[in-house]
């Protein structure tokens, strides 16, 4: 991670600087942030709404676009790529992690989209399989050596998944299905993490 001084932060695009400034202001930072996929990082259910194989086609000045078998364009939620990149490159230190916890059954399809969106470079653990998300969290803890689930912040659109993982001590933040993960939701989740951290200590 590159450490940015205030002058460099001010020179960054507004969205990026907003994330960095909020992160730097936090008295308590999660060591691991975990994201759901469906309706959180992308606005669809990967098992039902898109059909592989996928194609990534360069559209010149408009950048590359991803299409499924039916030539339906496949998009992530608007802020997601920027959020992952900014957290990993400008906020996190060694020992701080970004992860995926998804109950999607078509793991290969989901992984393919993650690669096409170029998110793999930012992720430390990717858990995609059916079953309660307690399993996903425990596997993430095992892989990354996380000592305490209270160090984990989890974003999901499902209230049930938030409640289930809360039983482990994970601090969850529910996003809306309509917008999924946005910069505002990220900031709200970080605020919630700090509030819950302070109450539990």
C-alpha positions as CSV (number, residue, x, y, z in Angstrom):
1,X,0.0,0.0,0.0
2,X,1.3,3.5,-0.8
3,X,0.9,6.1,1.9
4,X,-0.8,9.2,0.7
5,X,-0.3,12.6,2.2
6,X,-3.0,15.2,2.3
7,X,-1.9,17.0,-0.9
8,X,-1.9,13.7,-2.9
9,X,-5.4,12.8,-1.5
10,X,-6.8,16.2,-2.6
11,X,-5.5,15.6,-6.1
12,X,-7.4,12.4,-6.4
13,X,-10.9,12.1,-8.0
14,X,-13.6,13.0,-5.5
15,X,-14.9,9.5,-5.0
16,X,-11.5,8.0,-4.3
17,X,-10.5,10.7,-1.9
18,X,-13.8,10.3,0.0
19,X,-13.0,6.7,0.7
20,X,-9.4,7.4,1.7
21,X,-10.3,10.3,4.0
22,X,-13.0,8.2,5.7
23,X,-10.7,5.3,6.2
24,X,-7.9,7.5,7.6
25,X,-10.3,9.1,10.1
26,X,-11.5,5.8,11.6
27,X,-10.3,5.1,15.2
28,X,-11.0,1.4,14.6
29,X,-10.4,-0.3,11.2
30,X,-11.6,-3.8,10.3
31,X,-8.8,-6.2,9.4
32,X,-11.1,-8.0,6.9
33,X,-13.9,-6.7,4.8
34,X,-16.1,-9.4,3.2
35,X,-18.6,-8.9,0.4
36,X,-21.5,-10.9,-0.9
37,X,-21.8,-11.0,-4.7
38,X,-25.5,-11.1,-5.9
39,X,-27.2,-7.7,-5.4
40,X,-24.1,-6.5,-3.5
41,X,-21.2,-6.3,-6.0
42,X,-23.4,-6.9,-9.0
43,X,-27.1,-6.3,-9.6
44,X,-28.3,-9.8,-10.5
45,X,-28.4,-13.4,-9.3
46,X,-25.5,-15.0,-11.1
47,X,-27.1,-18.5,-11.0
48,X,-30.2,-17.3,-13.0
49,X,-29.8,-14.0,-14.8
50,X,-26.7,-14.4,-16.9
51,X,-25.6,-17.2,-19.3
52,X,-22.0,-18.2,-19.9
53,X,-19.7,-18.2,-21.8
54,X,-18.9,-14.5,-21.4
55,X,-17.1,-12.3,-23.8
56,X,-15.1,-9.1,-23.0
57,X,-15.0,-6.7,-26.0
58,X,-13.0,-3.5,-26.2
59,X,-15.2,-0.5,-27.2
60,X,-12.5,2.0,-27.7
61,X,-12.9,5.2,-25.7
62,X,-15.9,3.6,-23.9
63,X,-13.6,0.9,-22.5
64,X,-14.3,-2.9,-22.4
65,X,-17.8,-4.3,-22.0
66,X,-18.8,-7.8,-20.9
67,X,-21.5,-9.8,-22.6
68,X,-23.1,-13.2,-21.9
69,X,-24.1,-15.9,-24.4
70,X,-27.2,-14.0,-25.4
71,X,-25.3,-10.7,-26.0
72,X,-26.8,-9.2,-22.8
73,X,-24.4,-6.8,-21.3
74,X,-23.2,-7.8,-17.8
75,X,-22.4,-4.9,-15.5
76,X,-21.2,-4.7,-11.9
77,X,-22.7,-2.1,-9.5
78,X,-21.2,1.3,-10.4
79,X,-18.8,2.0,-7.5
80,X,-17.6,-1.5,-6.9
81,X,-14.4,-1.6,-8.9
82,X,-13.3,1.8,-7.6
83,X,-14.0,0.7,-4.0
84,X,-12.0,-2.5,-4.2
85,X,-9.1,-0.8,-5.9
86,X,-9.0,2.2,-3.5
87,X,-9.2,0.1,-0.4
88,X,-6.5,-2.4,-1.5
89,X,-4.1,0.1,-3.0
90,X,-4.5,3.3,-0.9
91,X,-6.0,2.2,2.5
92,X,-5.0,-1.3,3.5
93,X,-1.8,-2.3,5.2
94,X,-0.3,-5.7,5.4
95,X,-2.6,-8.0,7.3
96,X,-5.8,-6.3,6.1
97,X,-7.9,-8.3,3.7
98,X,-10.7,-8.1,1.1
99,X,-12.8,-11.3,0.6
100,X,-15.9,-12.7,-1.1
101,X,-18.5,-14.9,0.6
102,X,-21.2,-16.0,-1.8
103,X,-23.8,-18.8,-1.8
104,X,-23.9,-19.0,-5.6
105,X,-24.0,-22.5,-6.9
106,X,-22.3,-21.8,-10.2
107,X,-18.8,-21.1,-8.8
108,X,-17.1,-21.3,-12.2
109,X,-19.5,-18.7,-13.7
110,X,-19.0,-16.3,-10.7
111,X,-15.2,-16.7,-10.8
112,X,-15.2,-16.0,-14.5
113,X,-17.0,-12.7,-14.0
114,X,-14.8,-11.8,-11.1
115,X,-11.8,-12.2,-13.4
116,X,-13.4,-10.3,-16.2
117,X,-14.2,-7.4,-13.9
118,X,-10.5,-7.5,-12.9
119,X,-11.3,-7.9,-9.2
120,X,-9.1,-10.9,-8.5
121,X,-6.0,-8.8,-7.9
122,X,-7.7,-7.1,-5.0
123,X,-9.1,-10.2,-3.3
124,X,-7.4,-12.3,-0.6
125,X,-10.0,-15.1,-0.3
126,X,-12.9,-16.1,-2.5
127,X,-15.5,-18.4,-1.0
128,X,-18.3,-19.4,-3.4
129,X,-20.5,-22.4,-2.5
130,X,-24.0,-23.1,-1.2
131,X,-24.8,-23.3,2.5
132,X,-24.9,-20.9,5.4
133,X,-22.4,-18.1,5.4
134,X,-21.0,-19.3,8.7
135,X,-19.1,-21.8,6.6
136,X,-17.7,-19.1,4.4
137,X,-16.6,-16.9,7.4
138,X,-14.9,-19.8,9.1
139,X,-13.0,-20.7,6.0
140,X,-11.9,-17.1,5.5
141,X,-10.7,-17.1,9.1
142,X,-8.8,-20.3,8.6
143,X,-7.1,-19.2,5.4
144,X,-6.1,-15.7,6.5
145,X,-5.4,-16.4,10.2
146,X,-8.0,-13.9,11.5
147,X,-8.0,-14.1,15.3
148,X,-11.3,-12.6,16.1
149,X,-14.5,-12.4,14.0
150,X,-15.1,-9.0,15.6
151,X,-12.3,-7.8,13.2
152,X,-14.6,-8.6,10.2
153,X,-17.0,-6.2,8.5
154,X,-19.5,-8.0,6.1
155,X,-21.6,-6.4,3.4
156,X,-24.6,-8.3,2.1
157,X,-28.1,-7.5,0.8
158,X,-29.6,-10.4,2.9
159,X,-30.8,-9.7,6.4
160,X,-30.7,-13.4,7.2
161,X,-27.0,-13.6,6.2
162,X,-26.2,-10.6,8.3
163,X,-28.0,-12.1,11.3
164,X,-26.4,-15.6,10.8
165,X,-22.8,-14.3,10.7
166,X,-23.5,-11.9,13.5
167,X,-23.7,-15.0,15.8
168,X,-20.0,-15.4,15.2
169,X,-19.3,-11.8,16.2
170,X,-19.0,-10.6,12.6
171,X,-20.2,-7.0,12.2
172,X,-22.6,-6.9,9.2
173,X,-24.1,-4.1,7.2
174,X,-27.1,-4.7,4.9
175,X,-27.1,-2.9,1.5
176,X,-30.2,-2.4,-0.5
177,X,-30.9,-4.7,-3.5
178,X,-31.6,-1.8,-5.7
179,X,-28.1,-0.1,-5.4
180,X,-25.9,-2.8,-3.8
181,X,-22.5,-1.6,-2.6
182,X,-22.0,2.1,-3.1
183,X,-19.5,4.5,-1.6
184,X,-22.1,5.8,0.7
185,X,-23.0,2.2,1.8
186,X,-19.3,1.5,2.4
187,X,-18.9,4.6,4.6
188,X,-22.1,3.7,6.5
189,X,-20.7,0.2,7.0
190,X,-17.4,1.5,8.3
191,X,-19.3,3.9,10.7
192,X,-21.4,0.9,11.9
193,X,-18.2,-1.1,12.5
194,X,-16.8,1.6,14.7
195,X,-20.0,2.0,16.7
196,X,-20.3,-1.7,17.3
197,X,-16.6,-2.0,18.0
198,X,-16.8,0.6,20.7
199,X,-20.0,-0.9,22.3
200,X,-18.4,-4.4,22.4
201,X,-15.2,-3.2,24.1
